[in-house]
Amino acid sequence: MPDNTTLPSNTAPPTSASASTAAQPPSSSSSQQTLSPLEKEVLEEYALLLSNLNKISAALAELSEKPTLAILDSLRVLERKTSLVSTLLKASVYSIVLQQEAYNEGEREGGG
Protein backbone atom coordinates (compact mmCIF):
# COMPACT_ATOMS: atom_id res chain seq x y z
CA MET A 1 0.00 0.00 0.00
CA PRO A 2 1.62 3.33 -1.03
CA ASP A 3 2.15 6.03 1.55
CA ASN A 4 -0.04 9.01 0.61
CA THR A 5 1.21 11.26 3.40
CA THR A 6 4.20 12.65 1.51
CA LEU A 7 3.77 15.88 -0.39
CA PRO A 8 4.87 16.28 -4.00
CA SER A 9 8.16 18.12 -4.46
CA ASN A 10 6.48 21.05 -6.21
CA THR A 11 4.12 21.75 -3.31
CA ALA A 12 4.55 25.31 -2.10
CA PRO A 13 5.22 25.95 1.59
CA PRO A 14 2.32 27.24 3.67
CA THR A 15 1.78 30.95 3.48
CA SER A 16 2.52 33.03 6.53
CA ALA A 17 -1.16 33.77 7.07
CA SER A 18 -2.22 30.12 7.27
CA ALA A 19 0.86 29.07 9.22
CA SER A 20 0.61 31.88 11.73
CA THR A 21 -2.99 31.09 12.53
CA ALA A 22 -2.03 27.49 13.23
CA ALA A 23 0.69 28.59 15.66
CA GLN A 24 -1.52 30.90 17.70
CA PRO A 25 -3.65 29.65 20.59
CA PRO A 26 -7.45 29.98 20.49
CA SER A 27 -8.41 33.61 20.96
CA SER A 28 -10.78 33.45 23.89
CA SER A 29 -10.50 35.98 26.66
CA SER A 30 -10.18 33.25 29.32
CA SER A 31 -7.17 31.64 27.64
CA GLN A 32 -5.43 35.03 27.34
CA GLN A 33 -5.83 35.63 31.06
CA THR A 34 -4.41 32.24 32.00
CA LEU A 35 -1.12 32.73 30.15
CA SER A 36 1.82 33.78 32.25
CA PRO A 37 4.20 36.46 30.97
CA LEU A 38 6.79 33.76 30.25
CA GLU A 39 4.27 31.76 28.22
CA LYS A 40 3.34 34.86 26.24
CA GLU A 41 7.02 35.55 25.57
CA VAL A 42 7.54 31.96 24.41
CA LEU A 43 4.57 32.23 22.06
CA GLU A 44 5.95 35.50 20.66
CA GLU A 45 9.32 33.82 20.07
CA TYR A 46 7.59 30.93 18.29
CA ALA A 47 5.74 33.42 16.09
CA LEU A 48 9.05 35.14 15.28
CA LEU A 49 10.65 31.77 14.53
CA LEU A 50 7.74 30.90 12.25
CA SER A 51 8.14 34.20 10.43
CA ASN A 52 11.86 33.63 9.95
CA LEU A 53 11.31 30.08 8.71
CA ASN A 54 8.73 31.34 6.22
CA LYS A 55 11.23 33.93 4.94
CA ILE A 56 13.87 31.23 4.53
CA SER A 57 11.40 29.00 2.77
CA ALA A 58 10.45 31.78 0.36
CA ALA A 59 14.11 32.54 -0.34
CA LEU A 60 14.84 28.87 -1.01
CA ALA A 61 11.83 28.61 -3.29
CA GLU A 62 13.05 31.65 -5.23
CA LEU A 63 16.54 30.16 -5.52
CA SER A 64 15.19 26.82 -6.69
CA GLU A 65 13.27 28.52 -9.50
CA LYS A 66 16.41 30.13 -10.98
CA PRO A 67 18.06 28.24 -13.79
CA THR A 68 21.22 26.42 -12.82
CA LEU A 69 23.26 28.10 -15.56
CA ALA A 70 22.53 31.56 -14.17
CA ILE A 71 23.70 30.48 -10.73
CA LEU A 72 26.86 28.94 -12.17
CA ASP A 73 27.63 32.08 -14.16
CA SER A 74 27.21 34.18 -11.02
CA LEU A 75 29.51 31.85 -9.11
CA ARG A 76 32.14 32.05 -11.86
CA VAL A 77 32.13 35.84 -11.66
CA LEU A 78 32.41 35.65 -7.88
CA GLU A 79 35.27 33.15 -8.18
CA ARG A 80 37.18 35.47 -10.53
CA LYS A 81 36.75 38.42 -8.21
CA THR A 82 37.81 36.36 -5.19
CA SER A 83 40.86 35.10 -7.06
CA LEU A 84 41.82 38.65 -8.01
CA VAL A 85 41.49 39.86 -4.42
CA SER A 86 43.57 36.92 -3.21
CA THR A 87 46.31 37.65 -5.75
CA LEU A 88 46.40 41.34 -4.84
CA LEU A 89 46.57 40.49 -1.14
CA LYS A 90 49.47 38.10 -1.69
CA ALA A 91 51.30 40.72 -3.77
CA SER A 92 50.79 43.32 -1.04
CA VAL A 93 52.07 41.00 1.67
CA TYR A 94 55.09 40.08 -0.48
CA SER A 95 55.81 43.77 -1.09
CA ILE A 96 55.66 44.53 2.64
CA VAL A 97 58.02 41.63 3.39
CA LEU A 98 60.51 42.87 0.77
CA GLN A 99 60.35 46.41 2.13
CA GLN A 100 60.92 45.14 5.67
CA GLU A 101 63.94 43.09 4.54
CA ALA A 102 65.40 46.09 2.70
CA TYR A 103 64.86 48.26 5.78
CA ASN A 104 66.53 45.68 8.05
CA GLU A 105 69.52 45.38 5.70
CA GLY A 106 69.84 49.16 5.61
CA GLU A 107 69.94 49.27 9.41
CA ARG A 108 72.59 46.55 9.56
CA GLU A 109 74.83 48.36 7.03
CA GLY A 110 74.39 51.77 8.62
CA GLY A 111 74.49 50.66 12.22
CA GLY A 112 77.12 47.93 12.02
matplotlib code that plots the C-alpha trace (Angstrom):
import matplotlib.pyplot as plt

x = [0.0, 1.6, 2.2, 0.0, 1.2, 4.2, 3.8, 4.9, 8.2, 6.5, 4.1, 4.5, 5.2, 2.3, 1.8, 2.5, -1.2, -2.2, 0.9, 0.6, -3.0, -2.0, 0.7, -1.5, -3.7, -7.4, -8.4, -10.8, -10.5, -10.2, -7.2, -5.4, -5.8, -4.4, -1.1, 1.8, 4.2, 6.8, 4.3, 3.3, 7.0, 7.5, 4.6, 6.0, 9.3, 7.6, 5.7, 9.1, 10.7, 7.7, 8.1, 11.9, 11.3, 8.7, 11.2, 13.9, 11.4, 10.4, 14.1, 14.8, 11.8, 13.1, 16.5, 15.2, 13.3, 16.4, 18.1, 21.2, 23.3, 22.5, 23.7, 26.9, 27.6, 27.2, 29.5, 32.1, 32.1, 32.4, 35.3, 37.2, 36.7, 37.8, 40.9, 41.8, 41.5, 43.6, 46.3, 46.4, 46.6, 49.5, 51.3, 50.8, 52.1, 55.1, 55.8, 55.7, 58.0, 60.5, 60.4, 60.9, 63.9, 65.4, 64.9, 66.5, 69.5, 69.8, 69.9, 72.6, 74.8, 74.4, 74.5, 77.1]
y = [0.0, 3.3, 6.0, 9.0, 11.3, 12.6, 15.9, 16.3, 18.1, 21.0, 21.8, 25.3, 25.9, 27.2, 31.0, 33.0, 33.8, 30.1, 29.1, 31.9, 31.1, 27.5, 28.6, 30.9, 29.7, 30.0, 33.6, 33.4, 36.0, 33.3, 31.6, 35.0, 35.6, 32.2, 32.7, 33.8, 36.5, 33.8, 31.8, 34.9, 35.5, 32.0, 32.2, 35.5, 33.8, 30.9, 33.4, 35.1, 31.8, 30.9, 34.2, 33.6, 30.1, 31.3, 33.9, 31.2, 29.0, 31.8, 32.5, 28.9, 28.6, 31.7, 30.2, 26.8, 28.5, 30.1, 28.2, 26.4, 28.1, 31.6, 30.5, 28.9, 32.1, 34.2, 31.8, 32.0, 35.8, 35.6, 33.2, 35.5, 38.4, 36.4, 35.1, 38.7, 39.9, 36.9, 37.6, 41.3, 40.5, 38.1, 40.7, 43.3, 41.0, 40.1, 43.8, 44.5, 41.6, 42.9, 46.4, 45.1, 43.1, 46.1, 48.3, 45.7, 45.4, 49.2, 49.3, 46.6, 48.4, 51.8, 50.7, 47.9]
z = [0.0, -1.0, 1.6, 0.6, 3.4, 1.5, -0.4, -4.0, -4.5, -6.2, -3.3, -2.1, 1.6, 3.7, 3.5, 6.5, 7.1, 7.3, 9.2, 11.7, 12.5, 13.2, 15.7, 17.7, 20.6, 20.5, 21.0, 23.9, 26.7, 29.3, 27.6, 27.3, 31.1, 32.0, 30.1, 32.3, 31.0, 30.3, 28.2, 26.2, 25.6, 24.4, 22.1, 20.7, 20.1, 18.3, 16.1, 15.3, 14.5, 12.3, 10.4, 9.9, 8.7, 6.2, 4.9, 4.5, 2.8, 0.4, -0.3, -1.0, -3.3, -5.2, -5.5, -6.7, -9.5, -11.0, -13.8, -12.8, -15.6, -14.2, -10.7, -12.2, -14.2, -11.0, -9.1, -11.9, -11.7, -7.9, -8.2, -10.5, -8.2, -5.2, -7.1, -8.0, -4.4, -3.2, -5.8, -4.8, -1.1, -1.7, -3.8, -1.0, 1.7, -0.5, -1.1, 2.6, 3.4, 0.8, 2.1, 5.7, 4.5, 2.7, 5.8, 8.1, 5.7, 5.6, 9.4, 9.6, 7.0, 8.6, 12.2, 12.0]

ax = plt.figure().add_subplot(projection="3d")
ax.plot(x, y, z, "-o")
ax.set_aspect("equal")
plt.show()
